[in-house]
Amino acid sequence: MTYHKKNRLYIAIEPPEDVKLEIKKIQVFINENTDNILSTKSYTPELLHITIQFIGDIEEELIPHYENILKNITKQTKPFDLTQSMNNAVFTFYAKHVAAFKLLDTHNQDLQNIVNSLRQEFLNYFINDQEAKLSFDARHELFDAHLSFGRTKQPHASFFETTIIKSPECKSFIVNRLVLFKRFLHDDNRVEKKYFPLLGLL
């Protein structure tokens, strides 16, 4: 049997520096008040991102297909303002243990359009693979754009039930590129980033 090495892919937007600084303050605030309940090892400033589409664990040789999809979409997408969406993001948990701020794309037509375009392009790509199509579609239905910033073993600890964690405020958040994150599952979870400028910024 041939072994195919897989990497985890997701499409994201990098937040501005002021948001990264605010996230760092939030991480410190939580840990100072909970005896370090939050692990931030994988959520350093250079790795912080807003995931807008999780693709999954993909074989290395198939990654160029996903890169081409992303190129086609970014060529048709103009830079857009995400300031209000970031400032109004809602604290939540993903997979019960990942602390995150959820962005409501229904409040931002540009974000909603790009998420829908990605979804449609990927569904078209899976047109001849019904199992992959259903799996991708199921993930999408449960998915919201979000900025993860830590992991905890106790997501329902009393601290999170009694403390309001406000979203990080930013003065300006203009999105001018998307990022394809590739996490190497068999290489200590090393992360590689590839940038795709939006229309007019090539």
N, C-alpha and C positions, 0 to 999 in steps of 0.2 A: 504494500500500500504506500502510495506517495504521500509524504507529509508536506502540507502547504502551510507556511508560516503566515499567521494572521496579525493584522494591526487594527486597532480601534480607531475609527474615523468619526469626526463630527465637525460640522460647519459652525463657525462662531464669529462674533464681533468682539474686538478688544475694547475695553472701556478706557476712557481718558484717564490721565494721571491723577486728577483730583478724586475720581471715584475709587481708584486703587488705594489712595491714602485713606479715604473714609472707610473702606473695607478693612484695612489694617487696624484702624481704631476700633471697629466693631468686633473684630476677632479678639483683640486685647481686652475689650470691655467684657465680653462673654467669659473669657477664661479667668479674668480676675474675680469674677463673681460666681464662678462655678467650680473652682478648684481644677482648672484646666480640662474642662469637659470636651473642648473642641480641638480636634487635630487639624492643624493647618499646614502640615508638611507638603501636601500636594497642591496647596493654594497660595503660593508665593506670588508677589506682584506681577512677575513676568509671565506667570501661567494663568492669571485671572482672565476670564472670558465669559461672554454671554453666549451660551449654546442656543442656536436657532434651529439646528437639525442634527439629531443623533443618527448616524448611519449604521453603525454596528461594527462587528469584527469581520474585517474584509481581507481576503487573500491578497498578498502583495501585488501579484500580477494583474489584479482587477482595478487597482487604485487609479490608473490613468483614465479609465472610463468615468469615474466620479469627478476627476479633475476637469475633464472636458465638459461635463454637465455644469459644473460651477463656473467655468469660463464663459459658457454661453449665456448664463443668467446674469453674470456681472456686466457683460457687454451691453445688456439691455436695461440696467438699473442705474439710476442717477443717485448721487449722494443724497442722504436724507437725515433729518433731525430726530434724534432719539432722546433729547434732553428731558422732555416732559414724561416720557414713558419710564425713564430711569428714576426720576425723582418720585414717581408714583408707584414704584415697584412694591410688591407685597412679600413679606417674609414668609417662608414656608419650608417644608422638608420634602426632599425627593428620596424615594426608596427608603423611607423611614429614618435615614441616618445622615443624609447630606443636607446641610444648612444652605439655603439659597434665597435669592430675591427673584420672584417671578415677575416678568414683564407681561402686561396684558396687551397682546398684539391687536386686540379689538379696538384699543384706544389709539393705535397708530397705523394708518392705512398703508404707509410705505413698508413697515415691518410685516404687516399682514400679507401684502402682495408678494414680498420676497419669500416668505415662508410657504405660501401657497404655490408659488412657481417652483420652488425646490421640490415640494411634495409631488406635483404633477410630473415633473421631469423624471424623478426617481420611479414613479409608478409606470411611466412609459418605458423606462429602462428595464423594468421587471415584467414587461408585458408577456413574455414567453415563459416566465417562471412564476406560476401561480402561488406556490408556497412562499417564495421570497416576497411576492407582492402583498399577500395577506399579512405576513409578519411585519413588513414595513408599515403598512396601513394601520395595523393595530397599535404600533408604537406611536405613530403620529397622532392618533386620536387622544392619547393620554399625555401628549407633550405640550409644554408651554416654553417659550423662550425664557431662559433663566440664567442667573449668575450665581454659581456655586462658590462657597468660600470656606467650607470646613466640613468635617465629619465628626459625628458624635455617636457614642454607644447608647446614649440615653435621650432620644429625641423628645420624649414626653416628660422630661424632668420638670419639676415645679418651676424652675427658673424661666423656662420658655412659656409656661402657662400664665405666668404673672408679670412678665416683663415685655413691654412693647419695644420691638427692635425696628427702628425706622430705616427706611431705605437711604442709601448714601446719596447726598445731594451733589449735583454737578451744575456748573455754570453754562457749559456748552458741550454738547455731545453730537457732533456731526459724523455720521458713518460714511467713510469714503473707500472702504475696502472690506472684504470678507476674508476669513482665515480658515483654511483647512487644517485642522489639528490631527496629527497622527500619533497615537500612543503605541509604542512598541511593547507589546505584551510580554515578549520573551527577552526583553533587554532592560530589566529593572524599571519598566514603565516609563522609559525615556520618551520625551515629547519632541516632535518636530513640527514646525509651523510653515505653511506655504501661503503667501498672500495673493489675493486676487482683487486688483483695483476696480472700482466701479466705473461706469461710463464717463468718459471725458477725462479720466485720470491715468490713462495708459502711458 
